[in-house]
Amino acid sequence: MYVKAIYTHRIECGEVLEQVLDRYVSELLKEEVVLAITSKIISICQKQVVCKTACSKEELIKREADAIVDVAHSICLTIKDNILIPSAGIDESNGNEVYILYPKDVQKTALSIWNYLKTKHCIKHLGILITDSNVTPMRRGVTGVALGWCGFEPLYSYIGKPDLYSEPLKVTQVNLLDALATSAVLVMGEGAEQTPMAIISNAPKVHFLTRPPTTKEEKSVKISMKKDLYSPLLMGAVG
């Protein structure tokens, strides 16, 4: 697998996303690649920002979060769009005195980007991945998480396949969305790199689709709070 970061100019509020894509990815697209895009430039293009002088971050978190799990070390642990994430995904870095919110309709946005690029470049098999950085409990540092996607199956199942001793695996599935997002987030960076997109090629276990994901496929990567491994923590969330 090869992941190449894409350098861009500094994306400013209200720019047209399609124009950004035309400028920077047109020469890089080919069959069976995944284009990863950080959610922050999508939010900036959508004007999903709030001036820091307009309200406090705490007020904004309460407004944007689907639920607040807890507040520890001055950081709110929240649930946003079925993802456990600090501060409802609100980012104040790289924002020039604004808070950057999650994109509007992130899954629809992924589908829109997929349709636009497939049609414009006559590509049959193309993956789109909208990413963010997130943290893992009891681990320092950030990794990647997928907020929206299109063009490939989200999970790779090992169920029924043999292990090293020919015993059938019963529950193991690979979350391709977050695995690929982590690879992309690593090369895109978190600071002043100005590399908000990445091309992933020769990714193993990825099965590309020529259609948008079904509702069932979209739901296949999600688990309800009651069934989640972290349910003892999550069930205390306040909506």
N, C-alpha and C positions, 0 to 999 in steps of 0.2 A: 504494500500500500504506500502511496506517495501523497503527501499533503503539501500544497504550495500556497503560501499566503499571497494575497493580492494587495499591493500598495495603491492607495488612492490619495486624492487631495483631501483636505479636512472637510468632511460633509457638514453643511450648515443647515439650520432649521428651514424647512419648507422646500428643499430641493426635490426634484422629481426623481423618484427611485429608478424608474425605467431608464432615464437618461444616464444615471450613474452606472447602471448595469451595462448599457450600450457602450459606454466609454471604456470600461475596465475589464469586462469578462467576455466580450464578443469573440476575441481571438483565442480564448482559452477553452471555450466550450467544445465538447465532442461527445460522441456516444459513450454512455455508461460512466459518466463522471457525476459526482455529487457537488453541488455548489452550496457551500456553507456561508451564511450571512449573519453577522451579529445583529441581534434584535435592536441594538441601540441606534444603528443608522436608519433602520426602518422606522423606529419611533421618531427620530429627528426629522425624517422626511414627512412623516404624518403629522408633525407638530404636536406630538404627544409629550409636551414638556410643560413644566410649571415654574415660573420665576421663584427663586428662593425667598424673595421679599413678599410673595403673595400669601404664604402660609408656612407653618412649621412642617418639618419632615414627619413628625409624629402625627399631625393632623392628616397629612397626605396618606400615610400608611393606613390609618384607620379608614380612610375613604376608599382606598384602592384594594386592600386585602379582602379576600373572601372570608378569612377567619384569622384570628391572632391566637397562636398557640401559647406563647410566653414571651416575656421580656427579660433578657439576661445580658449583663455586661453592656447595658445601654443600647442593645440591638434587639429589635422585634423579630421573633421567629414567626413567620406567617405562612398561610396557605393561599396561593394565587393560581387560578386555573389548574387546580389539581396537582400543584407542585409545592412541596415544602421548601421555602426559600426565605432568606432574610429580607425584611423591609418591603415585602410585596413586590420584590424585583425592582424597586426604585433605585436609581443610580444617580449619585451626585458628582461622580468623577467624569472627566471629559465632557462636561456639560456647559461650561462658560456661564456660571451663575444661574443655572436652571437645574431642576430635578428632571431626570429622564424616566418616563413611565414605560410600562409594557406597551408593545404595539397594539393597535386596535385590531380585533378579529384576526389573531395571528395565524390561525389555520387557513382562513380564507385568503390571507395575504400570501402564504406559501403557495397555495393553489394558483393564485393570480400570477405570481412570478413564474411558476412552472409553465402555465399556459402561454405566457408572453414569450419566454425564451424558447420553448419548444417550437412555437409557430414561427417566430422570427428567424430561427437558425435551422429549421427543418431537422430537428433532433428527435429521434424516436424514444430513446432511453436516457432520461435525465432525472437526477435526484435534486431536490431542494431541501435545505435544512436551515431553519432559523434557530440560532443558538443564544445562550446566555451563560454566564459563569455562575456557579453555585458552590456550596460547601457540603462536606460530608461529615456527619456527626463524629466527634472525637478524632478528627483529622485536621491538621493545619493546611491552609492553602485552598485555592479554588480549582475546580475542574469544570467540565462543560455539561450542559443540559440542553435538550432540544425542546423548544417551545412550539414549533410548527414544522411540518414536513410534507413532502409530496414526491411521488415518482418511484417509490420502492417500498418493499415490505418492511415494517418497523421491527419485527422480531425474527430471530432465527431460532427454530426449535430443535432441541436435541431429544425431545421426548420420543421414546421408542428406539433411539439409536443406542448402540452398545458402548459401554465404557471400556477401559483397558482390559477388563476381565470378562468381557462379553455379556455383562449384566445390562439389561435395558435401563436407560435413564428415564426417570418418571416425571420430573418437574422442571428440568433445566431449560431455560430459554435465554438467548443473548439479546439484550436491549441494544439493537443496532443504532437507534436514534441517539442515545446518550453516549454510546461508545464513539461514534463518529463525531459527535459534538465536542467531546473531550479532546480528540485529536485536533480538531479545527481550532478550538479555543487556545490550545497550547501554542500553535504557530501564529495565530492572529495577535495574541498578547493582550495585556490589560492596560498599558500605559500610552505612551506617545508614538507607538509604532506606525500608526495610520495604515493598518492592514486589517480592515473590517470584514474582509471576505477571504475565502480559501477554496481551492479546488482540490477535491479528494478523488484520486484515481486508483484503479485496481484494488478497490476495497474488497476484502474477502467476505463471503457469506451474504453479500447483498444481492437480492433478486429484484431487478428493476420491473416497474409496471408501466404500461402504456395508458393508464387511466388514473383518475384521482382515487385516493383511498375511500373505501366504503365507510359508512358510519361504524360498522362492526370493527373494521380495521383501526379506525381512530380510537375506539374505546379499548382495543386489545392491549394497549400499553398502560392503561390506567387501572388502579386498584382502589376500591372504596376504603375509607378510613377504617371501617369495622373489620375488613379482611386484611389490612396491611400489617406487616411485621411490626411496625412502629405504632400500632393502634393504642397501646397504653399511654403513649405520649400525645398522639394526635386527638384522641377523643376528648381531651380537655380543652380543645380549641374553642374560642369564643367568636361567634359570627357577628 
